[in-house]
Amino acid sequence: VSGCTFDNVVLTARNDQLKADKKVSITGCEFSNVKNSYGIKEAHGSDITISNNKFNACRSGVMISGDKNASATVSTKNVNITGNEFNCIGDAQKGDLIQIAGDCNFDTASTLEITNNESTTDTPVFRLENKDIKGLTFSDNTIPPTAPATSGESKFGATFNKEGALNIQTWSEKDK
């Protein structure tokens, strides 16, 4: 999907019958006025690129998910979320910029790159539902210093260090 405008419409990029590798690319689109959901919901595939999109007045930005019904051999291998603008997304109680759902099947070779994105809001950056994230790169993003790393609905906690890098923890580690 490229160069589309979605006003009060959610884009779902999901294939419940995924049996082999599938690429998903959403680039150069604008998502506006999605008050009750993600602009991009349930992006699912082996290689996912979400780049150079604008999210305006949406409850949340991007949800990456897996497929509970798919073959265990199908995994989310490469996720690249880059160059996106998040404006007026949710609030600290409702919404997040990016959700990584618990049903993603990440393997040891998987990469998750979140780079060069910009947010103008104090919305939490992540809703983390998946503890199997490996190969995470979170760099060169412009996030307001008052925005929390994770939402209160996350199963796993995260914090930003003073250099802006993301540290992911389980809740038990977070509470120590």
Accessible surface in RSA format (square Angstrom, percent):
REM  Atomic radii and reference values for relative SASA: ProtOr
REM  Chains: A
REM  Algorithm: Lee & Richards
REM  Probe-radius: 1.40
REM  Slices: 20
REM RES _ NUM      All-atoms   Total-Side   Main-Chain    Non-polar    All polar
REM                ABS   REL    ABS   REL    ABS   REL    ABS   REL    ABS   REL
RES VAL A   1    83.89  55.2  44.99  40.7  38.91  93.7  56.01  48.7  27.88  75.6
RES SER A   2    79.69  67.3  56.80  75.8  22.89  52.7  31.75  67.6  47.94  67.2
RES GLY A   3    59.41  73.3   0.00   N/A  59.41  73.3  26.18  71.8  33.23  74.4
RES CYS A   4    53.06  40.1  46.34  51.7   6.72  15.8  11.16  28.3  41.90  45.2
RES THR A   5   105.85  75.3  75.77  76.8  30.08  71.7  46.89  63.0  58.96  89.1
RES PHE A   6    31.30  15.7  29.48  18.3   1.82   4.7  31.25  18.9   0.04   0.1
RES ASP A   7    84.00  58.8  69.33  69.0  14.66  34.7  24.24  57.1  59.75  59.6
RES ASN A   8   111.07  76.6  92.39  89.3  18.68  45.0  16.52  39.8  94.55  91.4
RES VAL A   9    78.31  51.5  73.79  66.8   4.52  10.9  78.31  68.0   0.00   0.0
RES VAL A  10    50.55  33.3  30.99  28.1  19.56  47.1  30.99  26.9  19.56  53.1
RES LEU A  11    26.85  15.0  25.62  18.3   1.23   3.1  26.85  18.9   0.00   0.0
RES THR A  12    73.76  52.5  49.08  49.8  24.68  58.8  34.09  45.8  39.67  60.0
RES ALA A  13    20.15  18.5  10.00  15.4  10.15  23.1  20.00  28.2   0.15   0.4
RES ARG A  14    73.58  30.9  39.81  20.3  33.76  80.4  15.92  21.8  57.66  34.9
RES ASN A  15    49.02  33.8  44.82  43.3   4.21  10.1  10.64  25.6  38.39  37.1
RES ASP A  16    64.43  45.1  57.60  57.3   6.83  16.1  14.13  33.3  50.30  50.2
RES GLN A  17   127.53  71.3 119.63  87.4   7.90  18.8  55.36 117.8  72.17  54.7
RES LEU A  18     5.87   3.3   5.87   4.2   0.00   0.0   5.87   4.1   0.00   0.0
RES LYS A  19   133.25  65.0 112.11  68.8  21.14  50.3  85.80  77.2  47.45  50.5
RES ALA A  20    67.41  62.0  58.74  90.7   8.66  19.7  65.05  91.6   2.35   6.2
RES ASP A  21    91.34  64.0  64.67  64.4  26.68  63.1  24.69  58.1  66.66  66.5
RES LYS A  22    82.16  40.1  77.44  47.5   4.72  11.2  33.39  30.1  48.77  51.9
RES LYS A  23   162.81  79.4 140.29  86.1  22.52  53.6  83.60  75.2  79.22  84.4
RES VAL A  24    15.31  10.1  10.09   9.1   5.22  12.6  13.54  11.8   1.77   4.8
RES SER A  25    56.64  47.9  48.52  64.8   8.12  18.7  35.09  74.7  21.55  30.2
RES ILE A  26     0.88   0.5   0.88   0.7   0.00   0.0   0.88   0.6   0.00   0.0
RES THR A  27    39.74  28.3  39.74  40.3   0.00   0.0  28.91  38.8  10.83  16.4
RES GLY A  28    40.58  50.0   0.00   N/A  40.58  50.0  23.19  63.6  17.39  38.9
RES CYS A  29     3.33   2.5   0.00   0.0   3.33   7.8   1.10   2.8   2.23   2.4
RES GLU A  30    65.15  37.4  64.32  48.7   0.82   2.0   8.55  16.5  56.60  46.2
RES PHE A  31     0.00   0.0   0.00   0.0   0.00   0.0   0.00   0.0   0.00   0.0
RES SER A  32    17.02  14.4  17.02  22.7   0.00   0.0  11.52  24.5   5.49   7.7
RES ASN A  33    58.88  40.6  58.02  56.1   0.85   2.1  13.03  31.4  45.85  44.3
RES VAL A  34     2.93   1.9   2.47   2.2   0.45   1.1   2.93   2.5   0.00   0.0
RES LYS A  35   137.90  67.3 119.13  73.1  18.77  44.7  93.20  83.9  44.70  47.6
RES ASN A  36   118.71  81.9 101.94  98.5  16.77  40.4  33.59  80.8  85.12  82.3
RES SER A  37    17.70  15.0  12.27  16.4   5.43  12.5  15.87  33.8   1.83   2.6
RES TYR A  38    20.16   9.4  20.16  11.5   0.00   0.0  18.64  14.0   1.52   1.9
RES GLY A  39     0.00   0.0   0.00   N/A   0.00   0.0   0.00   0.0   0.00   0.0
RES ILE A  40     0.00   0.0   0.00   0.0   0.00   0.0   0.00   0.0   0.00   0.0
RES LYS A  41    71.16  34.7  71.16  43.7   0.00   0.0  19.41  17.5  51.75  55.1
RES GLU A  42    41.72  23.9  41.72  31.6   0.00   0.0   3.95   7.6  37.77  30.8
RES ALA A  43     0.00   0.0   0.00   0.0   0.00   0.0   0.00   0.0   0.00   0.0
RES HIS A  44     6.59   3.6   6.08   4.2   0.50   1.3   1.90   2.0   4.68   5.5
RES GLY A  45     1.29   1.6   0.00   N/A   1.29   1.6   0.64   1.8   0.65   1.5
RES SER A  46     0.11   0.1   0.11   0.1   0.00   0.0   0.11   0.2   0.00   0.0
RES ASP A  47    36.23  25.4  35.17  35.0   1.06   2.5  15.49  36.5  20.74  20.7
RES ILE A  48     1.66   0.9   0.00   0.0   1.66   4.0   0.00   0.0   1.66   4.5
RES THR A  49    51.54  36.7  51.52  52.2   0.03   0.1  23.60  31.7  27.94  42.2
RES ILE A  50     0.00   0.0   0.00   0.0   0.00   0.0   0.00   0.0   0.00   0.0
RES SER A  51    12.10  10.2  12.10  16.1   0.00   0.0   4.37   9.3   7.73  10.8
RES ASN A  52    93.87  64.7  80.03  77.3  13.84  33.3  22.51  54.2  71.35  69.0
RES ASN A  53     0.66   0.5   0.00   0.0   0.66   1.6   0.00   0.0   0.66   0.6
RES LYS A  54    95.30  46.5  95.30  58.5   0.00   0.0  39.38  35.4  55.92  59.6
RES PHE A  55     0.00   0.0   0.00   0.0   0.00   0.0   0.00   0.0   0.00   0.0
RES ASN A  56    37.38  25.8  37.38  36.1   0.00   0.0  20.24  48.7  17.14  16.6
RES ALA A  57    29.80  27.4  24.34  37.6   5.46  12.4  29.46  41.5   0.35   0.9
RES CYS A  58     2.92   2.2   0.00   0.0   2.92   6.9   1.63   4.1   1.29   1.4
RES ARG A  59    81.56  34.2  77.00  39.3   4.56  10.9  17.45  23.9  64.11  38.9
RES SER A  60     4.03   3.4   4.03   5.4   0.00   0.0   0.15   0.3   3.88   5.4
RES GLY A  61     0.00   0.0   0.00   N/A   0.00   0.0   0.00   0.0   0.00   0.0
RES VAL A  62     0.00   0.0   0.00   0.0   0.00   0.0   0.00   0.0   0.00   0.0
RES MET A  63    28.45  14.7  28.45  18.8   0.00   0.0  27.38  23.3   1.07   1.4
RES ILE A  64     0.03   0.0   0.03   0.0   0.00   0.0   0.03   0.0   0.00   0.0
RES SER A  65     1.76   1.5   1.76   2.3   0.00   0.0   1.76   3.7   0.00   0.0
RES GLY A  66     2.75   3.4   0.00   N/A   2.75   3.4   2.75   7.5   0.00   0.0
RES ASP A  67    15.53  10.9   0.35   0.4  15.18  35.9   0.18   0.4  15.35  15.3
RES LYS A  68   174.07  84.9 137.60  84.4  36.47  86.8  89.73  80.8  84.34  89.8
RES ASN A  69   120.13  82.8  93.36  90.2  26.77  64.5  25.87  62.3  94.26  91.1
RES ALA A  70    18.95  17.4   3.42   5.3  15.53  35.3   3.70   5.2  15.25  40.4
RES SER A  71    46.55  39.3  30.91  41.3  15.64  36.0  31.06  66.1  15.49  21.7
RES ALA A  72    92.77  85.3  67.28 103.8  25.49  58.0  75.03 105.7  17.74  47.0
RES THR A  73   119.23  84.8  91.11  92.4  28.12  67.0  85.11 114.3  34.12  51.6
RES VAL A  74    13.90   9.1   6.64   6.0   7.27  17.5   7.49   6.5   6.41  17.4
RES SER A  75     8.15   6.9   5.69   7.6   2.46   5.7   6.45  13.7   1.70   2.4
RES THR A  76     3.83   2.7   3.19   3.2   0.64   1.5   0.03   0.0   3.80   5.7
RES LYS A  77    67.72  33.0  67.68  41.5   0.04   0.1  38.04  34.2  29.68  31.6
RES ASN A  78    64.28  44.3  63.46  61.3   0.82   2.0  21.61  52.0  42.67  41.2
RES VAL A  79     1.36   0.9   0.00   0.0   1.36   3.3   0.21   0.2   1.15   3.1
RES ASN A  80    50.17  34.6  50.15  48.5   0.02   0.0  11.80  28.4  38.37  37.1
RES ILE A  81     0.00   0.0   0.00   0.0   0.00   0.0   0.00   0.0   0.00   0.0
RES THR A  82    31.90  22.7  31.90  32.3   0.00   0.0  23.80  32.0   8.10  12.2
RES GLY A  83    25.89  31.9   0.00   N/A  25.89  31.9  15.04  41.3  10.85  24.3
RES ASN A  84     1.17   0.8   0.00   0.0   1.17   2.8   0.00   0.0   1.17   1.1
RES GLU A  85    67.55  38.8  67.55  51.1   0.00   0.0  13.56  26.2  53.98  44.1
RES PHE A  86     1.81   0.9   1.72   1.1   0.09   0.2   1.72   1.0   0.09   0.3
RES ASN A  87    35.60  24.6  35.60  34.4   0.00   0.0  14.65  35.3  20.95  20.2
RES CYS A  88    91.95  69.6  75.74  84.5  16.21  38.1  24.55  62.2  67.40  72.7
RES ILE A  89     0.01   0.0   0.00   0.0   0.01   0.0   0.00   0.0   0.01   0.0
RES GLY A  90    34.54  42.6   0.00   N/A  34.54  42.6  12.40  34.0  22.14  49.6
RES ASP A  91    72.89  51.1  67.59  67.3   5.30  12.5  36.67  86.3  36.22  36.1
RES ALA A  92    57.81  53.2  41.97  64.8  15.84  36.0  41.97  59.1  15.84  42.0
RES GLN A  93   147.55  82.5 126.99  92.8  20.56  48.9  50.49 107.5  97.05  73.6
RES LYS A  94   123.62  60.3 123.34  75.7   0.28   0.7  66.30  59.7  57.33  61.1
RES GLY A  95    10.07  12.4   0.00   N/A  10.07  12.4   1.60   4.4   8.47  19.0
RES ASP A  96     5.31   3.7   5.31   5.3   0.00   0.0   0.00   0.0   5.31   5.3
RES LEU A  97     2.66   1.5   2.66   1.9   0.00   0.0   2.66   1.9   0.00   0.0
RES ILE A  98     3.24   1.8   3.24   2.4   0.00   0.0   3.24   2.3   0.00   0.0
RES GLN A  99    11.09   6.2  11.09   8.1   0.00   0.0   0.00   0.0  11.09   8.4
RES ILE A 100     0.00   0.0   0.00   0.0   0.00   0.0   0.00   0.0   0.00   0.0
RES ALA A 101     7.33   6.7   7.33  11.3   0.00   0.0   7.33  10.3   0.00   0.0
RES GLY A 102    43.44  53.6   0.00   N/A  43.44  53.6  16.19  44.4  27.25  61.0
RES ASP A 103    39.82  27.9  18.57  18.5  21.24  50.2  16.93  39.8  22.89  22.8
RES CYS A 104     5.96   4.5   0.00   0.0   5.96  14.0   0.01   0.0   5.95   6.4
RES ASN A 105    61.73  42.6  55.56  53.7   6.17  14.9  25.74  62.0  35.99  34.8
RES PHE A 106    13.81   6.9   0.16   0.1  13.65  35.5   0.16   0.1  13.65  39.1
RES ASP A 107    53.89  37.7  47.36  47.1   6.52  15.4  35.42  83.4  18.46  18.4
RES THR A 108   120.11  85.4  96.70  98.0  23.41  55.8  66.45  89.3  53.66  81.1
RES ALA A 109    82.24  75.6  58.39  90.1  23.85  54.3  68.82  96.9  13.42  35.5
RES SER A 110     2.66   2.2   0.01   0.0   2.65   6.1   0.01   0.0   2.65   3.7
RES THR A 111    50.26  35.7  50.19  50.9   0.07   0.2  42.81  57.5   7.45  11.3
RES LEU A 112     0.78   0.4   0.78   0.6   0.00   0.0   0.78   0.5   0.00   0.0
RES GLU A 113    65.90  37.8  65.90  49.9   0.00   0.0   6.43  12.4  59.48  48.6
RES ILE A 114     1.92   1.1   1.92   1.4   0.00   0.0   1.92   1.4   0.00   0.0
RES THR A 115    21.94  15.6  21.94  22.2   0.00   0.0  13.22  17.8   8.72  13.2
RES ASN A 116    87.48  60.3  72.11  69.7  15.37  37.0  21.13  50.9  66.35  64.1
RES ASN A 117     6.38   4.4   4.51   4.4   1.87   4.5   4.78  11.5   1.60   1.5
RES GLU A 118    81.41  46.7  80.72  61.1   0.69   1.6  14.20  27.5  67.21  54.9
RES SER A 119     5.07   4.3   0.51   0.7   4.56  10.5   0.12   0.3   4.96   6.9
RES THR A 120    85.40  60.7  52.20  52.9  33.21  79.1  51.87  69.7  33.54  50.7
RES THR A 121    21.54  15.3  15.53  15.7   6.02  14.3   9.02  12.1  12.52  18.9
RES ASP A 122    70.60  49.5  66.66  66.3   3.95   9.3  24.78  58.3  45.82  45.7
RES THR A 123     0.57   0.4   0.00   0.0   0.57   1.4   0.00   0.0   0.57   0.9
RES PRO A 124     0.48   0.3   0.48   0.4   0.00   0.0   0.48   0.4   0.00   0.0
RES VAL A 125     2.16   1.4   2.16   2.0   0.00   0.0   2.16   1.9   0.00   0.0
RES PHE A 126     0.91   0.5   0.91   0.6   0.00   0.0   0.91   0.6   0.00   0.0
RES ARG A 127    65.38  27.5  65.38  33.3   0.00   0.0   0.28   0.4  65.10  39.5
RES LEU A 128     0.98   0.5   0.98   0.7   0.00   0.0   0.98   0.7   0.00   0.0
RES GLU A 129    21.91  12.6  15.83  12.0   6.08  14.5   7.35  14.2  14.56  11.9
RES ASN A 130     5.21   3.6   1.69   1.6   3.52   8.5   2.68   6.4   2.53   2.4
RES LYS A 131   145.74  71.1 114.82  70.5  30.91  73.6  79.02  71.1  66.72  71.1
RES ASP A 132    56.44  39.5  56.13  55.9   0.31   0.7   5.75  13.5  50.69  50.6
RES ILE A 133    24.63  14.0   3.39   2.5  21.24  51.2   3.39   2.4  21.24  57.6
RES LYS A 134    87.50  42.7  81.70  50.1   5.80  13.8  63.32  57.0  24.19  25.8
RES GLY A 135    47.03  58.0   0.00   N/A  47.03  58.0  31.68  86.9  15.35  34.4
RES LEU A 136    50.09  27.9  18.71  13.4  31.38  78.9  18.71  13.1  31.38  84.4
RES THR A 137    57.59  41.0  53.90  54.6   3.68   8.8  33.77  45.4  23.81  36.0
RES PHE A 138    23.58  11.8   8.53   5.3  15.05  39.2   8.53   5.2  15.05  43.1
RES SER A 139    43.14  36.5  36.83  49.2   6.31  14.5  34.66  73.8   8.48  11.9
RES ASP A 140   111.25  77.9  80.28  79.9  30.97  73.2  24.49  57.6  86.76  86.5
RES ASN A 141    28.01  19.3   1.51   1.5  26.50  63.8   1.60   3.8  26.41  25.5
RES THR A 142    85.07  60.5  81.45  82.6   3.63   8.6  52.68  70.8  32.39  49.0
RES ILE A 143    37.58  21.4  16.70  12.4  20.88  50.3  16.94  12.2  20.64  56.0
RES PRO A 144    30.10  21.9  21.71  19.8   8.39  30.5  27.95  23.1   2.15  13.4
RES PRO A 145   139.76 101.9 100.15  91.3  39.62 144.0 112.01  92.5  27.75 172.5
RES THR A 146   101.45  72.2  76.01  77.1  25.44  60.6  77.78 104.5  23.67  35.8
RES ALA A 147     7.11   6.5   0.50   0.8   6.61  15.0   0.56   0.8   6.55  17.3
RES PRO A 148    55.44  40.4  44.91  40.9  10.54  38.3  55.44  45.8   0.00   0.0
RES ALA A 149     7.54   6.9   1.93   3.0   5.61  12.8   1.93   2.7   5.61  14.9
RES THR A 150    18.39  13.1   6.77   6.9  11.61  27.7   0.00   0.0  18.39  27.8
RES SER A 151     8.71   7.4   7.09   9.5   1.62   3.7   7.71  16.4   1.00   1.4
RES GLY A 152    78.39  96.7   0.00   N/A  78.39  96.7  43.29 118.8  35.10  78.6
RES GLU A 153    89.95  51.6  71.53  54.1  18.41  43.8  43.53  84.2  46.42  37.9
RES SER A 154     5.20   4.4   0.00   0.0   5.20  12.0   0.00   0.0   5.20   7.3
RES LYS A 155   121.44  59.2 115.09  70.6   6.34  15.1  66.10  59.5  55.34  58.9
RES PHE A 156    26.96  13.5  26.96  16.7   0.00   0.0  26.96  16.3   0.00   0.0
RES GLY A 157     0.00   0.0   0.00   N/A   0.00   0.0   0.00   0.0   0.00   0.0
RES ALA A 158     6.56   6.0   0.00   0.0   6.56  14.9   0.00   0.0   6.56  17.4
RES THR A 159    59.62  42.4  57.01  57.8   2.61   6.2  51.45  69.1   8.17  12.4
RES PHE A 160    62.39  31.2  35.62  22.1  26.77  69.7  35.62  21.6  26.77  76.6
RES ASN A 161    55.55  38.3  41.13  39.7  14.42  34.7  27.13  65.3  28.42  27.5
RES LYS A 162   196.51  95.9 148.49  91.1  48.01 114.3 104.73  94.3  91.77  97.8
RES GLU A 163   130.07  74.7  91.92  69.5  38.15  90.8  68.63 132.8  61.44  50.2
RES GLY A 164    36.55  45.1   0.00   N/A  36.55  45.1  28.09  77.1   8.46  18.9
RES ALA A 165    41.31  38.0  39.06  60.3   2.25   5.1  40.83  57.5   0.48   1.3
RES LEU A 166    21.41  11.9   0.47   0.3  20.94  52.6   0.47   0.3  20.94  56.4
RES ASN A 167    64.93  44.8  60.57  58.5   4.36  10.5  20.68  49.8  44.25  42.8
RES ILE A 168    65.26  37.1  35.83  26.7  29.44  70.9  35.83  25.8  29.44  79.9
RES GLN A 169    44.83  25.1  42.60  31.1   2.23   5.3  14.68  31.2  30.15  22.9
RES THR A 170    50.77  36.1  49.98  50.7   0.79   1.9  48.17  64.7   2.60   3.9
RES TRP A 171    76.08  30.5  74.01  35.8   2.07   4.9  68.75  36.7   7.33  11.9
RES SER A 172    75.42  63.7  62.84  83.9  12.58  29.0  50.16 106.8  25.26  35.4
RES GLU A 173    92.26  53.0  80.12  60.6  12.14  28.9  26.15  50.6  66.11  54.0
RES LYS A 174    91.45  44.6  69.72  42.8  21.73  51.7  31.13  28.0  60.32  64.3
RES ASP A 175   114.46  80.2  79.43  79.1  35.02  82.8  34.49  81.2  79.97  79.8
RES LYS A 176   201.02  98.1 134.07  82.3  66.95 159.4 118.01 106.2  83.02  88.4
END  Absolute sums over single chains surface
CHAIN  1 A     8434.3       6535.9       1898.4       4151.7       4282.6
END  Absolute sums over all chains
TOTAL          8434.3       6535.9       1898.4       4151.7       4282.6
